[in-house]
Structures are given as structure tokens and as C-alpha cells.
Amino acid sequence: MTASLALYRTATGLLEPLAPLLVSHRLRAGKEATDRVAERFGRTMATRTDGVVVWMHAASVGEARLLLDLFAALRQQRPDIHATLTTQTLTSAAMIAAAAPDHVVHQMAPLDGPRAVAAFMARWRPDMAIFAEGEIWPNMLEALKRRNVPAALVNARMTAKSIRGWQSRSMAARRLFATFDFIGAADRATAEGLGAVLRRRIEPIGNLKLCVRVPSPPREKVEAFRAATAGRPIVLAASTHLGEEAFAAEAFVELRREKPRVLMILAPRHPERGESILSFLQGRGLSTAQWSKDRSIPGPGVDVLLADTIGELLFWYACCDAVYLGGASVEGVGGHNPMEPIQLGKDVFTGPHGFNFAEVFETLQATGALSVGHTPAQLAQYWLSRLDRPASPGIRPHGIAAAQAPLETTLKAILSMLPDVASHA
């Protein structure tokens, strides 16, 4: 163990008794659930199933959905395996509760303290671990290494800033990433940057999120919503961050000059910002209904439906005629994955600051499925063009969406690391 990792382990061990104070603060902020606090310390009433158990770990919704799809593909070839899926957010917990099959147990991720991680490992005794994207927690990885648990890092994505950070502590990086028998990079920049730090070849196999199967919301539910709006054209501003509501609102006001009946659905990335967004929209003179308070279909007097709830974004994608995807019109966020609306038959407009999805954006722009713009006027014009010729409904493969090579490569690597039934028995 390197000096920096030893210091990290010592510091987290000393501070771990104070962790309940941190969790209590998060409880008051609405970021934890009272009935799941014990899971943050590796304790649970859930029981480990007999047989092969894979620990799958992700940060939030997008990564968790990716792991659920990956696990479903694994089960087709290894129907004996089960999964314990850990995530960091309540949003992801709600999504998994609605989507996970019986052979997947969800737990809130343990805090990365030595005792919490040890308790989690003792409870679940994973036969293999699969971490998604950039979830690198030293005590978790050291615990896997000590127990000789094979591990994979899938869809690895690192920003330039993250790569520079690992370069500054390259010895610790090589120690931690050595835990992973397989690292599949989502893009070439991650493969080359991380490979240089680790002095190991990392294959740029491609972004697994391009292979995620998007479930279509019930057609009758979508048609009922559209019918109840009396055929109004609908635009969607999805996964917006602070500053992007103003961007979308300005575009919407301009759009209404050409399409006065248009309805905008605004689904912020963080629904807890709903009240402040509501005040902003009303301050702009826009009549706004708040979905979290009233699930009535917006009537002709409502300009904006504020969709400040969790787990319904796919439904709003399906209901709308044109999509603006946030996260890339303000600096520092890095963009969001556009594949869900694209696979649901919608073209997407987003901003220029999507550095986390640079290769994906570039590829999708070439297909015509994604447009990148800088100003509200450009968004208004984009929306107008899509309302004049709305995209056809239903899942469509935009070429890249149908590419299965990243999934096949990842599955092959993981299957080679799983213990066989006989040896496990």
C-alpha cells in the first residue's frame, strides 16, 4: 500500500465515528432515507442468497440502469447468478425499486470507511465486483483486493481533470486500478489518459450507454396524456441545471410567437429545485403547473408544466415533440447522455459544453440525431423545425444506438471472471 493510500485508510478510520453526523445532515437535507441509513454503515436486514453473487456498484440513475441492463445480459448466459446493486442516491434507489428483477437486491452504498466496508463485505461475500464509470473508492477496492475478489471497471469515463488528478498520485492509481482485472474505457481520451497513468494498455471499447435498452412507456398512457392536452404541440427541456431553465424559458417565449398553443414541459435534473424554478417561471410571466403537487393534465391556460418528480423522464420524452437536453449549456456539468430520447424516436438539441460525452456527441451529430447550439434563439428555431416535422414515435436505431460491440466485449470479459457453478458449490 502506498503512503497516500495508507494515510487515506487511517484518516477514514479515525473519522468514521463521526460519520453518523454526516448522515444525519444528509437526512435533514432530504438526501438519505431514514429506513436505509443502516445500509450506509454496511448493515442490513436483507439476506444474501445462496450461489454466485455479483456486487455491482454505481453512482446514480444512468449508471445503475446501465448495470441493470448489463446484468440482464449476463443472466442470459449465467442464469445462476444474483446481484447486490449499490448506489449513492435516493433517485437511483427509486428507479431500481421500480425496475429491478427479483434476483437483484438494492442497497445504499456503504460509506468508504474501513468498518462500513468490512461489514458490507462480510454480509454479502461477493464472488465478483463490477464498478461503473468513475466510482473509485480506496477502501472498497482494497477490501476486494484483500479478499481476492475479481473485479471489472466498465464504461470507464474520466475527465481531463480526473486524469490530471491521477497523474499527480500515479503510484496510488496503479495500486487501486490493479484491483480491476478488466477496464473497459468508454472513449479514447479515457483509454489513453488512464493507460498512460497506469502504464497499462486500456482498450477503448466504446460507450455502453449506447447499448442500453430503453423501455418504451405504455403507449396508452402517452396517448392519453397527448389527447388530454387537446393536441397541443409539446416541447421538453430535460435534465436542466441552474441557468438552463432561463435558457429554455427564453427560447420558449420566442417559440410562442410562432406557436402560441405550445406547451413546455420542464424536467429539472434535481427535482428538489422545483420551488425555486416555479418562482422563476412565474416571475417571467409564464403560467406554470407543478406536477409534484397536482397531476392534473395541464389545460390551455398553462404555459409550462414543471415536472419536478423522480423516475418519469422516459414518459416525458415519449410525450413530447422536440427535446432540449440540459447539462451542456452551462459550463462545468459536462452534458448528459442523449441516447434515451434518441432511442425513443426523438432528435435532441443540447449545448456546447458536453465534454463528458464528446465522442458520443460527435458521432450523433454526424447522424443528424443530435444538434449542438449556443443560444436560446437557436433552440427556439430548432424546436420550431421539429414541431413542423415531428419525429416519428417508437424506438429507432440511429446506427450507433444499435452497435453492440462494447456490450459483447464487456460480457466476454466478465463471464471469464465469474466462478463456475461447480467450483462455487
Residue pairs with C-beta under 8 A, 6 or more apart in sequence:
1 9
1 142
1 175
2 169
2 171
2 172
2 175
4 169
4 171
4 172
5 138
5 142
5 172
5 175
5 176
8 138
8 139
9 114
9 138
9 139
9 142
12 112
12 113
12 114
12 139
13 113
13 114
13 115
15 113
16 111
16 113
16 114
16 115
16 116
19 40
19 41
19 111
19 113
19 116
22 111
23 32
23 37
23 40
23 111
26 32
27 34
27 37
30 90
30 272
31 89
31 90
32 40
32 90
32 108
33 90
33 93
33 108
36 93
36 108
38 44
39 107
39 108
39 109
39 110
40 108
40 109
40 110
40 111
40 116
41 110
41 111
41 115
41 116
41 119
42 110
42 115
42 116
42 117
42 118
42 119
42 120
42 121
42 122
42 123
43 119
43 123
44 107
44 123
46 105
46 107
48 84
48 123
48 124
48 125
49 82
49 103
49 105
51 80
51 81
51 82
51 421
51 424
52 78
52 80
52 81
52 82
52 127
52 128
52 418
52 419
52 421
52 424
53 81
53 82
53 83
53 84
53 124
53 125
53 126
53 127
54 71
54 74
54 81
54 82
54 83
54 84
54 126
54 127
54 128
54 129
54 130
54 418
55 83
55 84
55 86
55 124
55 126
55 128
55 129
55 130
55 149
56 67
56 70
56 71
56 83
56 84
56 85
56 86
56 129
56 130
56 131
56 132
57 85
57 86
57 87
57 109
57 129
57 130
57 131
57 132
57 135
57 140
58 64
58 66
58 67
58 85
58 86
58 87
58 88
58 92
58 131
58 132
58 133
58 135
59 87
59 88
59 89
59 92
59 132
59 133
59 134
59 135
60 87
60 88
60 89
60 91
60 92
61 89
61 91
61 92
61 95
62 209
62 336
62 337
63 87
63 92
63 132
63 133
63 135
63 155
64 85
64 87
64 92
64 95
64 96
64 132
65 95
65 99
65 212
66 132
66 154
66 155
66 208
66 209
66 212
67 83
67 85
67 130
67 132
67 154
68 85
68 96
68 99
68 100
68 104
69 211
69 212
69 213
70 130
70 154
70 208
70 407
70 410
70 411
70 414
71 83
71 85
71 104
72 101
73 407
73 411
74 81
74 411
74 414
74 415
75 81
75 103
77 411
77 415
78 415
78 418
80 421
81 103
81 418
82 103
82 104
82 105
83 103
83 104
83 105
84 104
84 105
84 107
84 124
84 126
85 96
85 100
85 104
85 105
85 106
85 107
86 106
86 107
86 108
86 109
86 110
87 93
87 96
87 106
87 108
87 109
88 108
88 109
90 310
91 310
91 311
93 106
93 108
94 310
94 311
95 310
95 311
96 104
96 106
97 106
98 311
100 106
107 120
110 116
110 117
110 119
110 120
110 140
112 137
112 138
112 139
112 140
113 139
114 139
117 139
117 140
117 143
118 143
121 143
121 147
126 144
126 149
127 149
127 418
127 419
127 424
128 149
128 150
128 151
128 152
128 414
128 417
128 418
128 419
129 144
129 149
129 150
129 151
129 152
130 151
130 152
130 154
130 414
131 151
131 152
131 153
131 154
131 180
132 153
132 154
132 155
133 154
133 155
133 156
133 157
133 186
134 156
134 157
134 158
134 162
136 176
136 177
138 172
138 176
141 151
141 176
141 179
142 176
142 179
144 151
144 179
145 178
145 179
150 181
150 417
151 179
151 180
151 181
152 180
152 181
152 182
152 183
152 184
152 410
152 413
152 414
152 417
153 177
153 180
153 182
153 183
153 184
154 182
154 184
154 208
154 410
154 414
155 184
155 186
155 207
155 208
155 209
155 406
155 410
156 183
156 184
156 185
156 186
156 190
156 194
156 202
157 185
157 186
157 187
157 190
157 207
157 356
158 166
158 189
158 190
158 193
158 194
159 334
159 355
159 356
160 189
160 193
160 355
163 190
163 193
163 194
163 197
166 173
166 194
166 197
167 173
167 196
167 197
170 197
170 198
173 197
173 198
174 197
174 198
174 199
177 183
177 194
177 198
177 200
181 413
181 417
182 410
182 413
182 414
182 417
183 194
183 202
183 203
184 203
184 205
184 208
184 406
184 409
184 410
184 413
185 191
185 194
185 202
185 203
185 204
185 205
186 204
186 205
186 206
186 207
186 208
186 209
186 406
187 204
187 206
187 207
187 358
187 359
187 360
188 204
188 359
189 358
189 359
190 202
190 204
191 202
191 203
191 204
192 202
192 204
194 202
195 201
195 202
203 409
205 405
205 406
205 409
205 410
206 403
206 405
206 406
206 409
207 357
207 359
207 360
207 406
208 406
208 407
208 410
209 337
209 339
209 360
210 339
210 360
210 400
210 401
210 403
210 406
211 403
211 404
211 406
211 407
212 339
212 340
212 343
213 343
214 314
214 339
214 340
214 343
214 344
214 395
215 314
216 314
216 318
216 344
216 394
216 395
217 314
217 315
217 318
221 315
222 315
222 318
222 319
225 297
225 315
225 319
226 234
226 319
228 297
229 263
229 297
229 298
230 300
232 261
232 262
232 263
232 300
233 259
233 261
233 262
233 263
233 321
233 387
234 262
234 263
234 264
234 265
234 319
234 320
234 321
234 322
235 252
235 255
235 262
235 263
235 264
235 265
235 320
235 321
235 322
235 323
235 324
235 383
235 386
235 387
236 264
236 265
236 266
236 267
236 316
236 317
236 319
236 320
236 322
236 323
236 324
237 244
237 245
237 248
237 252
237 264
237 265
237 266
237 267
237 324
237 326
238 267
238 313
238 316
238 317
238 323
238 324
238 325
238 326
238 336
238 341
239 267
239 268
239 269
239 313
239 325
239 326
239 327
239 336
240 247
240 248
240 266
240 267
240 268
240 269
240 326
240 327
241 268
241 269
241 270
241 326
241 327
241 330
241 333
242 273
242 330
243 329
243 330
244 326
244 327
244 329
244 330
244 351
245 266
245 268
245 277
245 280
245 281
246 280
247 329
247 351
247 376
247 379
248 264
248 266
248 324
248 326
248 376
248 379
249 280
249 281
249 284
249 286
249 304
250 376
250 380
251 324
251 376
251 377
251 379
251 380
251 383
252 262
252 264
252 286
252 303
252 304
252 380
252 383
253 284
253 286
254 376
254 377
254 380
255 262
255 380
255 383
255 384
256 262
256 303
258 384
259 384
259 387
261 300
262 383
262 387
263 298
263 302
263 303
263 304
263 305
264 303
264 304
264 305
265 304
265 305
265 307
265 316
265 319
265 320
266 277
266 281
266 304
266 305
266 306
266 307
267 307
267 308
267 312
267 313
267 316
268 274
268 277
268 306
268 308
268 326
269 326
269 327
269 336
271 292
271 308
271 309
271 310
272 308
273 308
274 290
274 292
274 306
274 308
277 306
277 308
278 288
278 290
278 306
278 308
281 288
281 304
281 306
282 288
286 303
286 304
287 301
287 302
287 303
287 304
288 302
288 303
288 304
288 305
288 306
289 296
289 298
289 302
289 304
289 305
289 306
290 306
290 308
291 305
291 306
291 307
291 308
291 309
292 306
292 308
292 309
298 305
307 313
307 316
313 340
314 340
314 344
317 323
317 340
317 341
317 344
317 346
318 344
318 393
320 346
321 386
321 387
321 390
321 391
322 346
322 347
322 349
322 382
322 383
322 386
322 387
322 390
322 391
323 341
323 346
323 347
323 348
323 349
324 348
324 349
324 350
324 379
324 382
324 383
325 335
325 336
325 338
325 341
325 348
325 349
325 350
326 333
326 336
326 350
326 351
327 333
327 334
327 335
327 336
327 350
327 351
327 354
328 334
328 335
328 336
328 350
328 351
328 352
328 353
328 354
328 372
329 350
329 351
329 352
329 353
330 351
330 353
331 353
332 353
333 353
334 353
334 354
334 355
334 356
334 357
335 350
335 351
335 353
335 354
335 355
335 356
335 357
335 361
336 350
336 354
336 357
337 357
337 360
338 348
338 350
338 357
338 360
338 361
338 364
338 369
338 370
339 360
339 401
341 348
342 348
342 364
342 369
342 370
342 396
342 398
342 401
343 395
343 396
343 397
343 398
343 401
344 393
344 394
344 395
345 391
345 392
345 393
345 394
345 395
345 396
346 391
347 368
347 369
347 370
347 371
347 386
347 391
348 364
348 369
348 370
348 371
349 370
349 371
349 372
349 373
349 378
349 379
349 382
349 383
350 361
350 370
350 371
350 372
350 373
351 372
351 373
351 374
352 372
352 373
352 374
354 361
354 372
360 400
361 370
361 372
363 400
364 370
364 398
364 400
365 371
365 372
367 398
367 399
367 400
369 398
371 382
373 379
373 382
